[in-house]
Amino acid sequence: MAVDCYLSLPTAGALGVASHHRSIIIEPMKRFTVGSYAVLPFDTAHDVDNMGFLIASKTGDKCIFLTDTPYCKYRFPGLTNVVVEANYSIDLLKANTDLPTEVKKRVVRNHFSLENVKGFLKANDLRKVENIHLVHLSNGNSDMARFKREIQRLTGIPVYTY
C-alpha cells in the first residue's frame, strides 16, 4: 500500500522526491488536513530543515509533536497530549567524556535539553494534558527514570519515556 509523504521542499529536494506523486509539500504555518486531523506545521531551530506539528482532531484533542530543536518560540493553548524531545540534561552532557566537544556543541544547538523542556511545559497551559511522552532521549546524555520523575513532579501528569 502506498502512502502520502508530507515534507518540506528542502527535505523533498535533499531526498530527491520533490516531484514524486506521493510527496505533499508542506510549509510552516500553513495548515493542512490528513483524514479528519488538522495539522499545523511550525518552524523549529535545527541545523537541517525541520518542523514541529500541532495535530488537532475534530473532537477537540490537540497533540504537540516537537523534536530536533533546542527551544520552541510558540505557545499552544488547549493541548491534550504532548510528545516532546528530551535529548539530554546539561549536567549529564558535561559529564560525558566519550563525546568530543564539537559534538556536544551540536547537541546543545539542535536538541531539547531537560531543562528547556521544563521551561516549555511551564510556558504552556497543561490543564487538559492527559499524558506527556518524552522522546529522542540520548543514550549517553539522558536518564529515562530521572527525566520521567522530574517531569511528572513538575506537571503532575503521567509521563512516558522512549
C-alpha positions as CSV (number, residue, x, y, z in Angstrom):
1,M,0.0,0.0,0.0
2,A,1.4,3.4,-1.0
3,V,1.1,6.3,1.4
4,D,1.4,10.1,1.0
5,C,4.6,11.6,2.4
6,Y,4.3,15.1,3.9
7,L,7.6,17.0,3.8
8,S,9.1,20.4,3.3
9,L,10.5,21.4,-0.1
10,P,14.1,21.4,1.1
11,T,13.7,17.9,2.6
12,A,12.0,16.6,-0.5
13,G,14.8,18.1,-2.6
14,A,17.5,16.5,-0.4
15,L,15.8,13.1,-0.8
16,G,15.2,13.6,-4.5
17,V,11.4,13.1,-4.1
18,A,10.2,16.7,-4.8
19,S,8.3,15.7,-7.9
20,H,7.1,12.2,-6.7
21,H,3.4,11.8,-6.9
22,R,3.1,10.8,-3.3
23,S,5.1,13.7,-2.0
24,I,3.0,16.5,-0.5
25,I,5.0,19.7,0.1
26,I,4.1,21.5,3.4
27,E,5.3,24.8,4.8
28,P,5.5,26.2,8.3
29,M,2.3,27.9,9.5
30,K,0.2,26.6,6.6
31,R,-2.4,24.3,8.0
32,F,-3.3,21.1,6.1
33,T,-5.5,18.1,6.8
34,V,-4.8,14.4,6.9
35,G,-8.1,12.5,7.1
36,S,-10.0,14.1,10.0
37,Y,-7.0,15.7,11.5
38,A,-5.9,19.3,11.1
39,V,-2.1,19.7,11.1
40,L,-0.3,22.9,11.7
41,P,3.5,22.6,11.0
42,F,5.7,25.3,12.6
43,D,9.3,26.2,12.2
44,T,11.9,24.9,14.7
45,A,15.6,25.6,15.3
46,H,17.9,22.9,13.8
47,D,20.9,22.9,11.5
48,V,18.9,21.0,8.9
49,D,15.3,21.6,7.7
50,N,12.9,20.6,10.4
51,M,9.4,21.4,11.7
52,G,7.2,20.7,14.7
53,F,3.5,19.8,14.4
54,L,0.3,20.7,16.2
55,I,-2.2,18.0,15.4
56,A,-5.9,18.6,16.2
57,S,-8.8,16.2,16.0
58,K,-12.4,17.2,15.3
59,T,-13.3,16.2,18.8
60,G,-11.0,18.8,20.3
61,D,-7.9,16.8,21.2
62,K,-4.7,18.6,20.4
63,C,-1.3,17.0,20.3
64,I,2.1,18.8,20.0
65,F,4.9,16.8,18.4
66,L,8.2,18.6,18.9
67,T,11.7,17.2,18.3
68,D,15.1,18.2,17.0
69,T,15.1,21.7,18.3
70,P,16.7,23.4,21.4
71,Y,13.6,25.5,22.2
72,C,10.1,26.4,21.0
73,K,9.1,30.0,20.5
74,Y,5.4,29.2,20.3
75,R,2.8,28.6,22.9
76,F,-0.1,26.1,22.4
77,P,-3.5,26.5,24.2
78,G,-5.7,23.6,24.8
79,L,-3.2,20.8,24.5
80,T,-4.4,17.3,25.5
81,N,-1.2,15.3,24.6
82,V,2.5,16.3,24.4
83,V,5.2,14.4,22.5
84,V,8.4,16.3,23.1
85,E,12.1,15.6,22.8
86,A,14.2,15.5,26.0
87,N,17.5,14.6,24.4
88,Y,19.9,15.4,27.2
89,S,20.5,17.1,30.5
90,I,23.2,19.7,30.8
91,D,24.9,18.0,33.7
92,L,24.9,14.6,32.0
93,L,26.2,16.1,28.7
94,K,29.0,17.9,30.5
95,A,30.0,14.7,32.4
96,N,30.0,12.6,29.2
97,T,33.7,12.2,28.4
98,D,33.1,10.0,25.4
99,L,31.7,12.9,23.3
100,P,34.1,15.3,21.5
101,T,33.5,19.0,22.3
102,E,32.2,19.7,18.8
103,V,29.5,17.0,19.1
104,K,28.5,18.4,22.5
105,K,28.1,21.9,20.9
106,R,26.0,20.4,18.1
107,V,23.7,18.6,20.6
108,V,23.2,21.9,22.5
109,R,22.5,23.9,19.3
110,N,20.0,21.3,17.9
111,H,18.3,19.4,20.7
112,F,15.9,20.0,23.6
113,S,17.5,19.7,27.0
114,L,15.6,18.5,30.0
115,E,15.9,22.0,31.4
116,N,14.4,23.6,28.3
117,V,11.6,21.0,28.2
118,K,10.7,22.1,31.7
119,G,10.6,25.7,30.6
120,F,8.5,24.8,27.5
121,L,6.0,22.9,29.7
122,K,5.8,25.7,32.2
123,A,5.1,28.2,29.4
124,N,2.1,26.3,28.1
125,D,-1.4,25.7,29.6
126,L,-1.3,22.0,30.6
127,R,-4.7,21.8,32.3
128,K,-6.2,19.5,29.7
129,V,-3.0,17.4,29.0
130,E,-3.6,13.7,29.6
131,N,0.0,12.5,29.1
132,I,3.4,13.6,28.2
133,H,5.7,11.5,26.1
134,L,9.5,12.2,26.3
135,V,11.1,11.1,23.0
136,H,14.5,11.2,21.4
137,L,16.4,10.6,24.6
138,S,20.1,10.3,24.1
139,N,21.8,7.0,25.1
140,G,24.7,8.7,26.9
141,N,23.3,12.1,27.9
142,S,19.9,11.3,29.4
143,D,18.4,9.2,32.2
144,M,14.9,7.9,31.5
145,A,13.9,7.3,35.1
146,R,15.2,10.7,36.2
147,F,13.6,12.6,33.3
148,K,10.3,10.9,33.9
149,R,10.4,11.6,37.6
150,E,11.3,15.3,37.2
151,I,8.7,16.0,34.5
152,Q,6.0,14.1,36.5
153,R,6.9,16.1,39.6
154,L,6.8,19.4,37.7
155,T,3.5,18.7,36.0
156,G,1.6,16.1,37.9
157,I,0.8,14.4,34.6
158,P,1.7,10.8,33.6
159,V,5.0,10.7,31.7
160,Y,6.3,8.0,29.3
161,T,9.9,7.8,28.0
162,Y,11.3,6.4,24.8
